[in-house]
Amino acid sequence: MENITTGHWIFAGIFAIAFLIYLFISYRRDLQLHKIHYKSGGIQVLLLIVITLFVLFVFKRLM
């Protein structure tokens, strides 16, 4: 970690910002396909995963 310079941090920041912009543009471009192929089930799956992880976390703390 001692060899990381300010230039490395600047490059990492610019890269991260450019990558996020590219992801956003790509998602916006594919939005019509998402509406066709992924009907309303995604939110329920995400909610189920979050609830499952929360329950596992609670049980782990209780044990």
Residue pairs with C-beta under 8 A, 6 or more apart in sequence:
27 34
